[in-house]
Amino acid sequence: MATKGTTKPAKPAKKPDAPAANAMDVTKAMGAAEVAKKFRLIHDIEGTLTDENMSKFVLGEASLAQLMGITIDQSYALAEYAYTLFQQGRIREARQIFEALVIQNPIDGYMHFMLGAIYWKLDMPEEAVEEYGTAISLDPNNIAAHTNRGEILLQHGEFEDALDDLRTAIELDKKGDDPFALRARALATATAEVIKALMEQKKK
């Protein structure tokens, strides 16, 4: 069984036709103080959630990020910066940013996927499974989320649910070259062999 968090998360995908941006661009455009202020959610929410805005937020017509004036490009630039922190092993710093991003935009599957990867790395399997589940509910074709959740479930002996996730990841890989699906295939094959060996032992 592989060690936790060995599958590398994907980089944040940029929205179609969106201009390239990075954390430095955002800081220059908004100002460092502005970025920090935007992330002080509790203080900002008080003046943001009017009755009309609360209704939009509850009905899913607008994310908290939109109501706070944070654009999609800015959110993804911050996500890219947090991803860089994750790669550098600065997991707790990355966690703070992605948790804020998830609060600001709870319907973005990538943010939940990355938070799942972070929780897995921090040895928080239940939280990781929950975040991967949310990512899958928002994007059922997320091969990486199926694979990673399946691997966590395998590590905790939930073989049936794990194999369901791994098979789904394999089926979604139409071209047969997705690295997460290849990992899912290897895990599923190894697990099937272990289960077969155990069943044969019981027959003796």
Sequence and secondary structure as in RCSB ss.txt:
>XXXX:A:sequence
MATKGTTKPAKPAKKPDAPAANAMDVTKAMGAAEVAKKFRLIHDIEGTLTDENMSKFVLGEASLAQLMGITIDQS
YALAEYAYTLFQQGRIREARQIFEALVIQNPIDGYMHFMLGAIYWKLDMPEEAVEEYGTAISLDPNNIAAHTNRG
EILLQHGEFEDALDDLRTAIELDKKGDDPFALRARALATATAEVIKALMEQKKK
>XXXX:A:secstr
   TT S        TT     HHHHHHHH HHHHHHHH HHHHHHHH  HHHHHHHHTTSS HHHHTT  HHHH
HHHHHHHHHHHHTT HHHHHHHHHHHHHH TT HHHHHHHHHHHHHTT HHHHHHHHHHHHHH TT HHHHHHHH
HHHHHTT HHHHHHHHHHHHHH SSS  HHHHHHHHHHHHHHHHHHHHHHHHH 
